[in-house]
Amino acid sequence: MQAKHRGSSIISYALLSLIILAMLFPFAVMLSTSLKTYQATFQWPPQWLSHPVMWQNYFEVWVSEYHFSKPFVNSFVVSFFTSLLSILFGFPAAYALTRFRFRGHRALMFVVLLTQMFSPLIIIIGMMQMMSSLGLINSLMGLILSNGAISLPMAIWLLHGYLKGIPLDMEHAAMIDGCSRVVAVRKIIFPIALPAVLMAGIYAFIMAWNNLLFPLAFITDQSLKTIPLALTDFVGMNIVYWHQMMAGGIIATVPIAILFSFVQKFFVAGIMGGAIKE
Amino acid sequence: MRDSYPAGLPKHDLRRMISPEYSPLCYLAGALLILAVFVAYPILRVLYMSLMHNVLTRPDQGIYFVGLGNFLSLLQNADFLMAFQRTVWWTLLSVAGKTVIGFIIALLLVNITRGKKLFIFLLFIPWVTPNVVGAITWRWIFDGQFGMLNWLLLQLQLISQPISWLSSNFYSFLFTALVDVWVGVPFMAIVFMGGLQMVSQEILESADMDGAGYFKKLFYIKLPVIRPIVLVATTLSAIWTFNSFQIIWPLTRGGPVSATETLIIKAYRLAFGSFDIGMGSAVAVIIFLVLLAFSAFYNQKLSETD
């Protein structure tokens, strides 16, 4: 029995390693290409490690030709404020949904759920004219608002799941001591819910960082492009500098991978917990 | 909560309705405003525009009401019907891939103890990578002249000369789905793993005693337990896949010609390529209705499992 179990776990390790190697294959290609010279990208047969090793590609993509620093900063601004917006409005809304009973409660939860199902394309087509009359075309503000609109329901969803688990006694006690509800929420509930708040914020950040549709539809100004739009445009050019593109890809992935590693543990539980219990 | 707290004001007093002590209004106002402007309004607006003839590049034709005209012409349009069919197949292919591979990974993950966290972290990298970064990397791998895929297949002697994969209708369809699978597998694997961990160890052991083999246990014990989770995860995944834009667009932009043009790409091309807002909206409405039906199904299945 014991031996049999050990045998099956060795097979599991072997198979898992194989699958994960296959899944990480594109990253090997990305890394290898990002360290090549322009000429070496068109060498056949391709070399995994070609000399000289061009670490300077990472710097080059930042300043020359592709000017990757601009999209990077734009993406950062958009993602940061999207994240702020979804917490700022999502937290109080989630609080109200767990602590008050009111007409339209169920309808609101349904809308929150529904928003996760429909494509951002509806927002884009439906909002186009209003966005242009409000001057939100070619503006980072427009991107923050539209990204915020799809992240907010998710933030409400995640926070609602967490706040439900915080006993009412918490703010009761404070309120009996003479605190107003607002103070009790700010001083007691918010700190307890901080892990969920961070998670909702990071989720919104990642989603905004990832989003291609909104900038594709709303941004034409070269200097306002975000990373996904900039990369999509570069790949359509006549000459593609794959070595710099891959360096850019890695630069774009690292911040997100770091943020994600903080919330990895709660992540799926948060989404699925909500989905299964509701 | 509200009732347990002494209420000093009559129920319908305005001060009470906007008071942060007794009323949810202040807490909800911001979110409601955003949902109204960015969710409710666009849906209504798209519904309205789908009933209009409105081509931005042809102001001479004017903007006028056509009722269900846009929908009727879509339903008679072979291109649209093809795109619909294509979307269904593409979604099925991708979701099936994610589900099967995700499930295999989950089965393997519950089998190991040491290094599990590391495996999960590595597994999640494709999911965390921005979609466009993943897509363009694959585009480089599929490159017809210098791509690693050609190199790999030539090494293995599976092909005799390089193939321009993304110029072929068949391969571009297959490979865009493959990249979508690559992105979606980690989520499926983790969700299924969570489900498999709920399977009672005692029951498995007693099945062992009775001499049940691996597949017997899989089909008669594990699968029935995680059935509801599989259902939820595949439904969610189907909705996301149906909506998938960010993989196909950087890879092929719907091409070659329209080999990878799913409905979402079609709607985008109509509204922002041909500036036909009426038709673009009509396609968006159809997508919306399909997903609404799907969500209803999902909701019903959820309430059944409760």
Interface residues (C-beta under 8 A of the other chain):
Chain A: M1 S8 S9 S12 Y13 L15 L16 I19 I20 M23 L24 F25 P26 F27 V29 M30 T33 T41 F42 Q43 W44 P45 P46 L88 F89 G90 P92 A93 Y95 A96 L97 R99 F100 R101 F102 L108 V111 V112 L113 L114 T115 M117 F118 S119 L121 I122 I123 I124 I125 G126 M127 M128 M130 L145 S146 G148 A149 I150 L152 P153 I156 L168 H172 M175 S180 R181 V182 I206 W209 N210 N211 L212 L213 L216 A217 I227 P228 L231 T232 V235 G236 W242 M245 M246 G249 A252 T253 I256 A257 F260 S261 Q264 V268 A269 M272 A275 I276 E278
Chain B: M1 R2 S4 Y5 P20 E21 S23 P24 C26 Y27 L28 G30 A31 L32 I34 L35 V37 F38 V39 A40 Y41 P42 I43 L44 R45 V46 M49 I101 I104 I105 L108 L109 N111 I112 T113 G115 F119 I120 F121 L122 L123 F124 I125 P126 V128 T129 P130 N131 V132 V133 G134 I136 T137 W138 R139 W140 I141 Q145 F146 M148 W151 W182 V185 F187 I190 V191 G194 D208 P228 I229 V232 A233 L236 I239 N243 F245 Q246 W249 P250 R253 I264 A267 Y268 A271 F272 I277 G280 S281 A284 I287 F288 L291 L292 F294 S295 L302
